[in-house]
Every structure is written in structure tokens, then in C-alpha cells.
Amino acid sequence: MGCPIVHFEIGCRNSAKTVAFYRDLFGWKFEAYGPANMIDTGGGTGISGHISSLGHEPHNYVVTYAQVENLEASIQKANQLGGKTMVPPTEVPGMGHFAWITDPEGTIFGLWKPAQA
């Protein structure tokens, strides 16, 4: 299996304002899911995403997520290659687990492991 890009996340300070911006700009539809607003781009192709307001730094960011077979092994390999763990494996109830790493230059990148079917 490769590691396809499967999701994106847009961080912000004000979720309502940010949702309104992208809704009005692109016609995207949103559905609240806990602290996130899931995005339906309506395109029929491409990847899904969500908008999130963490309430702490970093506030404004875009993270791309690659799906991996083994989250812990991918994090360990990233660290061996000069990256760092920014957010350790974190559960999204009923969906899977994610983590954030940084590459050697500090760019944030997401890893995603879906829940077992």
C-alpha cells in the first residue's frame, strides 16, 4: 500500500467566520462534528477536510494528511529522518487516529490511520 493523501485541515481562530468565508467563496457545505466543521466540497472528486479552532497555537495553518498502515512506525521513521513529533497519536472516536509530525525544516504534516473495519 502506498501512503495516499486522504484529508486536509484548515486551522483558524474563529470557526464561524472561517466557515462562512469558505462557504461563500467555494460553495462548500459544512457539518459540525465535535470541535470540527467537516467540509463537503461538493466536487465528487478530491479529498475531504475540516476546519478546526484549536484555541491555542498554531491558530492559522493548513495540514495535509497521508494515510499510513502503522502510525507509530511512521512517527518513529520520521524522527529517525530528522523530523519531530508535534502531536502524538490521538484518537478521533469511531474514525481512527492521527498524529502531526514536522519535517527537518519544521513544516507540519499529518499522519492518519483509519479505524479497523
N, C-alpha and C positions, 0 to 999 in steps of 0.2 A: 504494500500500500504506500502511496505517496503521502504527502502532507498538504492536502488542498487548503486553500484559503476558504474559510467557511462562514466568517462573521466579521462585522466591524462594530466599533463602539465610538460614539461621539460623547465626550465629556463636556460638562458645562457647569456654570454656577446656578443658572436659573432654568430649570427644565421646561416650565410653561412657555417662557419666551423663546427658547431654542426650538421646542416642538413647533410652535407657531411659525417660526422662520422657515424651517424645512418643509412644513406642510404647505405654506403659501408659495414657497419657491418652486418645489418639485411636485406638489400634489400628493406627497406621501401621506399614508394613513398611520395612525398610532394607536396602540393598545397598552394601557398601564399593566405592568407586571411587577408587583412589588415596588422597589425603588426605581425601576427602569421603565422606559417607554419603548416597547417593541415597535420596529419600523416595518411597514409593508410598503415596499417601493412601488408595487403595482405593475412592475415591468414583466413579470413572468420569467425572467432570467436574472442572473446575478446572484449575489449573496444577501442574506438578511442582516439586520443590525439593530442597534438600540441606542437610545440617548440616556445618559446617566448623570446625575449630580451627586458626586461623592461627598460633598460637604467639607472637603479638605483638599490640599494639593495632591496631584495636579488637578486643576479645575478644567482647563481647556486643553483637550487632546483628541486625537483620533488614534485608535488602536485597531490593528488588523489581527485576526486570529487564524492560526493554522491548526488543523485537526491532527492530533498525534495519537499513536497507538498506546504509548506509555508516557504519561505526564512526568512522573518522577525521573525516568531515564532521560527524557528530553531536557529537563531542567539541569540535571547533572552534566549532560554533554555541553549545554550552553555555558555553564560555569567553567568547564574544562577548556572551552574555546575562548575564554576571556570575557564572557558575558557575566551578568549578575542576576540573581533572583530578586525581583522587585516586589511581587505579590506571590506568596506561596500557594500551593494548590488550595482552591476554595470551591466549595460545593454550591451549585445552583440547583436547589431542590427539584428533583424529578427530571432534571435535564442533563446534568453531567458536572464536570469540574473544569475550572480554568486556572491559569497562572499567568503572571506577567513576568517577562524577563527583559533585560536590556542587552543590546549587543555591545561589543567592546567600545563603541563610541557613545553609548548612553541612550540610544534610540529604544523606545518601549515597543515590545512586540508581545502579542498574546498567544497562548497555547490553549487548546481546547480538547478535552477528552469527553465525548458524549457518554451518557449513562448506558449501561448494557441493556439491550432489548430483552 
